[in-house]
Amino acid sequence: RFCEITITITINHITAGTFQTSDTALAAWLHCQDFIVYSVDASEFPSVFFFQNSQELQKSLNLFETGKASGNIVQFFRSYKLMLSKIKENNKEKVR
């Protein structure tokens, strides 16, 4: 038997005061921490979420990346579903 394996690489990038991530869970957690997703680019896979970069965001990013992120799981799940809906919404606009 053969098994197909897909590897997705998470991309985090900072340019001109903007933090970009393709990690949907990270985007949802940042949203739970009151950081605003000001744009989503779903034109290619993986989708990219855009935030305004700040020292506070970098501190939160460090917590997430070191496994020290905490919070309300219900709020996180709602934010995660919101991030998925933003991707779907962006994809619908491409079809129109």
Rosetta blueprint (number, residue, H / E / L):
1 R L
2 F L
3 C L
4 E L
5 I L
6 T L
7 I L
8 T L
9 I L
10 T L
11 I L
12 N E
13 H E
14 I E
15 T E
16 A L
17 G L
18 T E
19 F E
20 Q E
21 T E
22 S L
23 D L
24 T H
25 A H
26 L H
27 A H
28 A H
29 W H
30 L H
31 H H
32 C H
33 Q L
34 D L
35 F L
36 I L
37 V E
38 Y E
39 S E
40 V E
41 D E
42 A L
43 S L
44 E L
45 F L
46 P L
47 S L
48 V E
49 F E
50 F E
51 F E
52 Q E
53 N L
54 S L
55 Q H
56 E H
57 L H
58 Q H
59 K H
60 S H
61 L H
62 N H
63 L H
64 F H
65 E H
66 T L
67 G L
68 K L
69 A L
70 S L
71 G L
72 N L
73 I H
74 V H
75 Q H
76 F H
77 F H
78 R H
79 S H
80 Y H
81 K H
82 L H
83 M H
84 L H
85 S H
86 K H
87 I H
88 K H
89 E H
90 N H
91 N H
92 K H
93 E H
94 K H
95 V H
96 R L
